[in-house]
Amino acid sequence: MRNPFARPDPPPSFPVQKWPAWVAHEPEVLAPHELMIEEGVELLEHWFRWAEEWSMLLRVYGRITAQSRVLEIGCGCGRIAYALLQVLTSGTYDGFDIRRAPIEFLQRNFQSVHPNFRFHLADLNNTFYNPNGTLTTAQYAVPAADASIDIVYEASVFTHMLPENTLHYFREASRVLRPGGRCVFSFFLLDHYVPGRTRPLGFARPHFDFDHRLAEYGDDFATVVPSDPERMTAYRLSLVRSMAEQVGLEVEGEPVPGLWSGSFEVPIGMQDLVILRKPGA
């Protein structure tokens, strides 16, 4: 039986690179450093820390298994997908992103070696990440059939999105989830934000001062830069619950507290997590 953790042979169209025996990972499927920097990651250890954090969060809160069918909203450069190589040994993964360069790299270098991992380009307009996108979020159907997915997740995507766009992805998640399927979604929850409170690490910067409201959302939504509202966003839990109810999803338990707000002695991850479930089996 082939070792499921062994590095696969490269496809014939790719040149064979000589890696020393002690290299346990697959350097050829890792995004180049310039793409990591565009995603806000300069140090490789930060890349792996976030990836492994999410691999564990998906096992604990998403109940991912080796056979799971997984969809990631906003896959970026394949950061979490890379960690899931050790998990989804017989399952499937589909991820999409609005930036062309990372998707083309992943299709060429990652998907070609691991065909159960598929990456899709979504040319969607975003005021910060893709201002020249040709499609609105409401026009986009995520790349999965109805009731075909076990787990839908996003990691720091709704933290850059207006509520109407987030609602669309809630609706799409409900469409593609099988009964009993789950969502693991990350947010900066306004319920945990206290202006003036000391926040840890890089979260102490003004980049995370959610002090601006937009009139159409009342007190349920906040942004850091009103002129570029999707640069960084925060939601109140009541709004998240309302959106889930609108699309037939249930909020499961209390939010999983994140480190970012400085409000918890024992945070779990960096951001707050909300777990949703599609009623059924």
Summary of the structure (lengths in Angstrom):
residues: 281
radius of gyration: 18.8
end to end distance: 33.6
largest distance: 60.4
contacts: 869
relative contact order: 0.13
helix: 32%
strand: 20%
